[in-house]
Structure formats: C-alpha cells, structure tokens
Amino acid sequence: MIEQRENAYRGCRAMVTGGLGFIGSNLARSLVHLEAQVTIVDSLVPGCGANRWNIHDIRSQVDLQEVDLQDSEAMSRLVRGQDCIFNLAGQVSHIDSMTKPLEDLEINCRSHLSLLEVCRRENPTARIIYAGTRQQYGRPLRLPVDENHPNNPMDVNGINKMAAEWYHRLYHEVYGLQTCSLRLTNTFGPGILIKHSRQGFISVFIRRVLDDETIQVFGDGSQLRDFNYVSDVVSAFLMAGDGRELGGETYNLGSTEVLSVLQIAEMMVRIGGRGRIEVVPFPDERKRIDIGSYYGNFEKIRKEFGWEPKVSVEEGIRHTLTFFQKYGEHYL
C-alpha cells in the first residue's frame, strides 16, 4: 500500500488547508516525503492550533499561503491545477463553539462552503477529502457507532462540522465534485495543541503530565473512547486521496482499543512518570455537552481503503510525551 501511494503522490499537486495545525502539518510532511508538490493554506486564526514551527523541517519544500478560505480571489488562484485538496481547516473546541457560536460558524461552515464554490468554478476535477468528526453523532444510541447512526450533535461545533460535511456531499451529488469525509475520533500525537485546555481532554492530560500537575478526570472516568495516533490518521487521508474516484461518502476512523478516560489518565501518568489523578464532578458547561461513551465502527474504511490503525495507544503516548519533552518550548 505504501508503494502504491508513493506512485500516486510523486509529482501530485496537493493542497492542505489548515496545514500549520496538528494533523495538517503531519499530513503535509508525509506528502513532501512522498514527493508531492505541497501547498499549505492557513489563516492562522488565534487559538485554533496553527504553529509555524510545525513545518520547520519542511518549510523550504512547501508553498505556504497565509490565506482565509473565504478569500475567493486568492483561493481561486490557489486551487487551480491542484490534484488533491485535503480540507482540514477549522477549529475543534467544543467549549469555544458554545461561547462564540458565530465565530465557529464562520470557521467551520461558511469557509468550507466558500472553498467548495471556488472548486466548483475553478477546479471541479480535484479530489477533496474533508476532516469530519465523531462529534457529529452526539450522544450514541448504540455502540460501536457506524456511519448509519443518526447525526445529533450536542454542541455548535458538531452542528457546523456536520453542515460542512453535508456541503461536501451535496457538491458531489449536484455538481459532480469528487469528495469524501473522514469522521475523526480522538487523534493525538506530536504537534497536538497543548497551549490551552479548550481542545479536548487528551491535550489537557499531556500538558498536566509534562508539568507534573494533577489530571482532573470528570465524572467517574468510566466514559469509553477510541483513539488514533496521528500517523494512522495521516495514512487514512493518503489512502482516500491516492487517485481513486470519490463519491461523496463518509468514513469513520476508529480503533479496536477502547479505553476509559480514567484508563488513559492512568496510562499517561505511568508512562510519563509524573502527575497525579483526581476524579471530580463535571463542570456545568462541560456536562451539558458531554456525549457519554463513544467508540466507532470503522469497518467501511477498512473494507474499501484497506485502512486500519497500526500504532497502539501506549506506543503513541510514549512517542507523544517524548516529543514534547524535547520540543515543548515551541508549543507552550
């Protein structure tokens, strides 16, 4: 499969929106190594995870464009001739989406509709792979959650991400654009945003271990989750964009490893050799949007693309903590 992707991406013109962020920069790095011609588009919205240091090692090998997706004139120029557009731009904070809902609407919905309109006019043959989210499902009615599960988001972020995904599907069905959506679950690894505590419990736990502070686990910690190390997520994007026809489909990512939030905290403290754990009641603002237990069924992407996760949670945590112990100054 790796050899096939190398052949597919050598000389390919690939754009990564949100390419200065956590997943986007890791994807851009892999594309560079696969000899693609990479354009990174990022508007550097404060607090959303863009970090120039994320691409310090490949800066001379990519075309970095500091452009907002809603800048139609600039984006019209940039999408022309692109073979593949990996659309990872956005913000993932559920809390921020509730306190600043109109800002979330602009970043996570309107921007993507603007990009699709530009692609429709300027480059209708490009393959467009969108980064969706398991947050679209809301509180699961059954486990594991497959792609046929109802979408019932619990926060503004989930609603806007769902709408953006549906725009990608609609533009395939009506205009014939080649699109698909990968619904990501809890992604972690080197480069994850740890500067503040608004973008998921994994980044919070990492920061607390690095600082030898107390990890607060909300509720009783029994909520179940699945996790993907960032290199596995990058592999899924590469498989989706490697030249196959895209038909507006959605695909869950996931893992056979399902762990409770408390188990993850315990694993981080054990591996890091620092920190401690305190189980506390949910804060009201988080309890209102908590989804309970979630883990996904990823049989569809395994069957159609051959994708499955390779890196265990424990191995991934070791790599992540080692990375931040070495390079944490660039993220704090």
Helices and strands as residue ranges (DSSP letters): H 2-9, E 13-17, H 22-33, E 37-41, G 52-55, G 59-61, E 62-65, H 72-79, E 84-87, H 94-99, H 101-105, I 106-110, H 111-122, E 127-133, G 134-137, H 156-175, E 178-184, E 186-188, H 201-210, E 214-218, E 224-229, H 230-240, E 249-252, E 258-260, H 261-272, E 276-280, H 284-287, H 299-305, H 313-327, G 328-330
